[in-house]
């Protein structure tokens, strides 16, 4: 099985990331601006965006490829648009992943210390043991992140190098996804004549773009409301400790509205964006909206009317259902104490009026909206929660290619060299 090896390119003049979602595909090309990263300063820009490609996603559903030919065309168009704007040709991209039933697991790996003191070789061995354990069920492992180190089962320590012990342990958080949905997504990207330099779980990327180091240290949950999926990432003590994804999102609200009103999907989407809310106000009862009936294709279509309050009444039960699912997942994994406060909302569907207040009521926490940070040069229209995952993928690439011999940072673990060649060989053999 494949394990994601992290972002491999060193001293690369530009970085390209590709966010393939259910409703949109975004490609960013950027130049690194310095050594700062998410763990040190979220306000200082890490990247200067020089190319942006933004296309409607076709052939995608719930984050998964359902029509490879259409998905390939959408991906290729986004990459081409970004290349033209940047004036460069993209050879490889960092890919965000939200498909394939994201699975999050925390476990311990341990090895005997080869000498009296812990050395880099011992760290590499314990991380390799953790990576092998995470791959045991045949899934594709996106991340195996060390969250703490221990000597002889003692209290967590930050850097074990040079310390004396008989047994060396690592607390590891792994993120894995189902193999076939990810293979289809990777193949769609590879068919656009670009290589995959690394992969990052979408909830991790969204969190990197919107959370502050203080929030991550104190405990925070980042919820990304997308069109086809809703993902969440939990951080505590500065570490990424849990991720999950629900195969429901803003598109389901559109479907509910279209079915309830018997309206075309395009009209239902328009009404959701312009008029839906998480709560009904008294003024909503008096505001009426006209819309055509589904199937009315003749020159004088029949129009129906609905109040703004009725639109909210159609969509709010589904929003509450999503939030209740999230609350149940958090409680079932014993994360109540660290995940409850605060909550950061991001993703395109998070811009629904009143969603923050409803989330606060159901999850019992303080809630704020997360705007992507860390990338300069984005157009004003892209400085919104819908682009958090793409910007977070840039931050991830910065983490993954950092060389810090004296610091262990939470990022993907590189197992060995030759990742790109092995991906190419695997695709040729499998398809």
HELIX and SHEET records of a PDB file:
HELIX    1   1 UNK A   68  UNK A   86  1                                  19    
HELIX    2   2 UNK A  120  UNK A  134  1                                  15    
HELIX    3   3 UNK A  179  UNK A  190  1                                  12    
HELIX    4   4 UNK A  202  UNK A  210  1                                   9    
HELIX    5   5 UNK A  213  UNK A  218  1                                   6    
HELIX    6   6 UNK A  250  UNK A  261  1                                  12    
HELIX    7   7 UNK A  265  UNK A  275  1                                  11    
HELIX    8   8 UNK A  282  UNK A  285  5                                   4    
HELIX    9   9 UNK A  308  UNK A  332  1                                  25    
HELIX   10  10 UNK A  336  UNK A  339  1                                   4    
HELIX   11  11 UNK A  348  UNK A  351  5                                   4    
HELIX   12  12 UNK A  355  UNK A  363  1                                   9    
HELIX   13  13 UNK A  380  UNK A  382  5                                   3    
HELIX   14  14 UNK A  385  UNK A  387  5                                   3    
HELIX   15  15 UNK A  388  UNK A  400  1                                  13    
HELIX   16  16 UNK A  419  UNK A  430  1                                  12    
SHEET    1   A 6 UNK A 195  UNK A 201  0                                        
SHEET    2   A 6 UNK A  92  UNK A  97  1                                        
SHEET    3   A 6 UNK A  15  UNK A  20  1                                        
SHEET    4   A 6 UNK A  24  UNK A  32 -1                                        
SHEET    5   A 6 UNK A  47  UNK A  56 -1                                        
SHEET    6   A 6 UNK A 375  UNK A 376  1                                        
SHEET    1   B 2 UNK A  60  UNK A  61  0                                        
SHEET    2   B 2 UNK A  64  UNK A  65 -1                                        
SHEET    1   C 3 UNK A 103  UNK A 112  0                                        
SHEET    2   C 3 UNK A 167  UNK A 177 -1                                        
SHEET    3   C 3 UNK A 140  UNK A 151 -1                                        
SHEET    1   D 5 UNK A 239  UNK A 246  0                                        
SHEET    2   D 5 UNK A 230  UNK A 236 -1                                        
SHEET    3   D 5 UNK A 220  UNK A 225 -1                                        
SHEET    4   D 5 UNK A 343  UNK A 346  1                                        
SHEET    5   D 5 UNK A 367  UNK A 369  1                                        
SHEET    1   E 2 UNK A 288  UNK A 292  0                                        
SHEET    2   E 2 UNK A 303  UNK A 307 -1                                        
END                                                                             
